[in-house]
Amino acid sequence: MVRIIDLSQEIYTGMPVYPGHLKTVIFEWVSHEEMGRILGTGFSYRTCGILMSDHGGTHVDSIEHISTKPGALTIDKIPLEWFYGDGICLDVSHVKPKTYITKQDLEAALSKHGLEIKKGDHVLLYTGTAKKLGTWEYLTEYPGLDYEAALFLADKGVRNIGIDAPSIDNPIDKTYPAHRVCGERDILNTENLVNLDKVVGKRFKIALFPLKIRNGTGSPVRAVAILEE
């Protein structure tokens, strides 16, 4: 039996976005009533417009977003294979906000869960931050990887680092060490995940396909974990 766990935030007007990013606005463009009058045939339709950042909600960063090296890939140029594969979720919820998730934390979680990181894995970090969704604390109170921990994951050959917080980096560290490692090693990072408590300590398939945004620096994704039970 296959079970699909939705790891994606809802997209709505006023949803939380990383400080400095474009706010999300969803608006009705045309209503059934308006189109009914315009068409006059008894048929109608309704459509909405969406204004949002390419890093709004549950999203994946392109390599070009965090790397200035020649040839860094924009979101539309990244192979689709990078957005599907094997995933694991590690419990680092004991790490306090505005502090660092260390290599030792990752190793301890792997040992606790009886998991190992395989080349090409998507490694998701359960911090518990998603419980604060809808509050200012969600955007400001969470931990992030230090440089050594990010490098540890890179050396294991991970394809993607995901987290249930606005960033894989500590919010007070504006040198963005984890993002820097991802840019240097061509590693995806996925932020604003939810429901990681439902997959923590497990191995599963994960899919998080982006929109095909020309020269996009990132894209919202519908991230799902697929569990065989």
Secondary structure, DSSP 8 states (H G I E B T S, - for coil): -EEEEE------TT----TTS---EEEEEE-HHHHHHHH-SS----EEEEE--TT-SSEEE-HHHH--STT---GGGS-GGGGEEEEEEEE-TTS-TTSEE-HHHHHHHHHHHT----TT-EEEEE-SGGGGTTSHHHHH---EE-HHHHHHHHHTT-SEEEESSS-SS-TT-TT-HHHHHHHHHT-EEEES---GGGTTT-EEEEE--B---TT-SEEEB--EEEEE-
